[in-house]
Amino acid sequence: MDKVEDNLLKNFMYVKNQGLLFNKTNIDVNGKPTIQDPDTNRPIYIGDGIIPQIERFASKYGYNKLTVQVMQTAINMMCQKAENPTGNKFIFVVNEALWNQIQLALSEWLARFNTCGTYLWSKEANGYVKVGATFSTYEIGGNEITFKVDRSLSREYGDKGYGVMIDLTADKASGQPAICAFTFKGGEFISSKYPGVGGLDGLSSGIVSSPVAGSKLIIHGYAGVGVFSPYRSFILFEN
């Protein structure tokens, strides 16, 4: 792809990702969408994204300072909704602010026990000392949470910590996943070119779609997402 096509694809994927996360439905009480395409008056249907679906049912906790005890509270409340009290593995998707707070909180927690291991510091071959560690998982009481940082949440919530803990265990009876994406067959990614006078490069002869000396590149697609167990989730946010 050339630079223009590459930028268009990145923008499409960014908007799709943000929409599937944060969109709020535009369907009114009569089942009709509230917005239309300004050129064709074609109705545009928008469904709820992952965050709005979860927010209606999830447990929520606001904190002033993140500590290990706060994370334990989140795990305990998630375990109350799980089938078993132990053996659970939860995904904790966080923004960059909360990611940094988690690293600091776990560093301070380990320091309380005077832990001295290579995961805290190590001496390199050149004599320099490497200090620090990256904490990706926290485990307690037979349950664990794995942290995943997502910049999409950072763009939405800024420098305030925000994270969503999700139980992604599939339904054992039906095998249905906790979160599932939907689209029309072959409709998840559609790329089109609209050549004007001069063709796509501006200097070619041939059939054109517009009398304007300019062309368009268009990418669109259909996508939706369903959270089938939104109550098995937990939202942690900074006050």
Beta strands, then each sheet from edge to edge (+ up, - down):
strand 1: 59-63
strand 2: 89-94
strand 3: 121-123
strand 4: 129-131
strand 5: 137-140
strand 6: 143-149
strand 7: 162-166
strand 8: 179-182
strand 9: 190-194
strand 10: 216-220
strand 11: 224-227
strand 12: 233-238
sheet 1: 1+ 12+ 7- 2+ 6+ 5-
sheet 2: 3+ 4-
sheet 3: 8+ 11-
sheet 4: 9+ 10-
end
